[in-house]
């Protein structure tokens, strides 16, 4: 049996197969997102982990994918970092909510979680108490404190990242600090 391969037809001048030079806007988008990745990947990964993500790498990868897709719709390229930070916060929040719902439907919740031996060895006792207290904070208080004290953001930047008012940021930060102070003082 003989197979005959026939061409589909002439290649159009504007078809993707014919293009040799990429669109300058696409090249700029790729370069900008690449720079953003080089400058902020590690800090976004830490942000997702500090906010309680169980899979921070996937959260950050999704955030970069979303900013890549929506690059042309950004009002200002300078706002890309803030958009990325806000996206990481939102994706982490959605992931935590999803896990809470999923865990409600599991017959036996996983109570046997333990920190790795490396983490336990690296953290002093006070640090373990503080990290535990931070993890027990309500999500909004934890987010506000991480954004404020770990990333050093201004209240207006935190409000934009969390999608709440500046007054709410102040409230969540104050309540979170009070809870952490109480936890640390109760330990002594």
N, C-alpha and C positions, 0 to 999 in steps of 0.2 A: 504494500500500500504506500502510495506516495503522497506526502503532505505538501501542499503548495501554500506558501506564505505570501499573502498579498498585502501591499502597503495600504494603510487606511486612507491615504490621500495626501495631497501636498501639505506641508507644515505651514500654517498661517504665519505671517510676519509678526503678529502680536501674540502668538501662543506662548505659553510657558516653556515649551520645548525649544523655542527659537530665541528666547531672551538670553543674552549673555551678560548684560549689565543690569545689576539689581537696581531697584528703585532707590534713589538717594534718601527718601524718607524712611524706607525700611532699613537702610544701612545706618542711618542716624539712630533709629529706635534700637537696633541691635547693639550699637556702641554704647548708647546711654544706659540701657538695661545691664549690659556687661559691666560698666563702671559702677553702677548702683550695686550690683552683686558683689564686686570686688571690695567695695567700701563698707557694705552693711550686712553681708550675709551672717557673719559671726554674731553681731549684736542682735540681729533679728532672731537667730536661732536661740540665743540666750533669753531673749524676751519671751519667746514662745514657751521655753522650758520653765522660766520663772512664773509665768502665768498659769502653769499647771498642765500644759499639753503633754499627752502621753507619747506623741509622735511629733516632736518639734520639727524634724527635718521635713516631713511631709507638709506640715503647716506652712513652713517658709517656702518650700518649693511651689506650693499652690499660690502663695502670695505673689511670688515673682512671675508665675504664669499669668495671673490676673493683671498685674501691672503691664506685662508685655502685651497682652491682648488689648488693653485699654489705653495704651500709651498715647495714641493720637487724640484721645478725649481729655487728657490731662490739661487743665487750664494753664499750668505753668510747669515746666520741667523741674523747677526748683522745689516744687511741692511733692515731688516723687517720693522722697524719703518719708514725709509725713503720711502720704497715701499708703506707702508700704507698711509703715508702723501700724496704721489704723487697720489695714487689711489683716495683718498678723493678729492683732487683738480680736478682731471680729471672728476670724477663722478659729482661733483658739476657743473663744467663747462658744461658738457653734459646736465645736468638737466636744467640749466638756458637756454641753447640754445633751448632745447625741449619746454620749457614753452614760450619762445619768439615766436617760430613758432606757437605753439598752440594758443597763444593770438592773433596773426595776423588773425586767422581764426574765432575768436569769434566776433559776431556782436556788442556787447557792452562790451568793456574792463572794468574790475573791477577797478573803480577809487575811490571806497569808502573804501579802506583799511585804517585802523587806528590802531595805537599801542594800546596794552591793557592798561587799567588804571594802572595796576601794573608797567608796563614798564615806562609809562609817569611819575608816581609818583617817581620812583627811579632815573630817569635821571634828572640831573640839566639842566638848559637851555643851557649852553655851551656844555654839553655832547650831548644834542639832536642835536645841530647845527653840531657838529663834526660827529656824527653818520650819520646824513643826508648827510653831505658832502662826507663821505666815501662811502655811498650807491650810490651817484651820480657819483662816479669815474668810468672810464672804467674798465671792469672786470680785465684786466691784471694788471693795476695799483693797484687796490684793493687787488688782490691776493698777489702781491709783498710786499705791505705794511703790510698786515696781517701776512704773513710768516716772514717778517723781524722784525717787531716791536712787534707783539704779541707772536710769537713762538720763536723769537730771533735766527733765523737760519742765517747761513753764506750765502753770495751771491752764492757760489757754490752749497749749499744745496737747495737754492731757485730755482736756474737754473735747477737742477735735478728734483725738484718737479713740476715745471711748464713746463718743456720740452723746455726751451729756453736757449740762451747763457747768460753768466755772464754779458756781456755788455748790453744785453736787460734788465736784472734784474736791473742794475744800472739806465738805462734810465727810466724804469717804476717806480722805487722807487723815483727818483728825480722828475719826472713829477707829481706823486701822492702827494708827500710832498708839492710841489709848489702849487698845486690846493687846498690842505687842508689849507695851510698857507693863501692863498688868501681868501678863504671862511671865515676863522676865523678873519682875519683883516678887511674884509668888514663888519663884524658884529659889530665891535667896533666903 
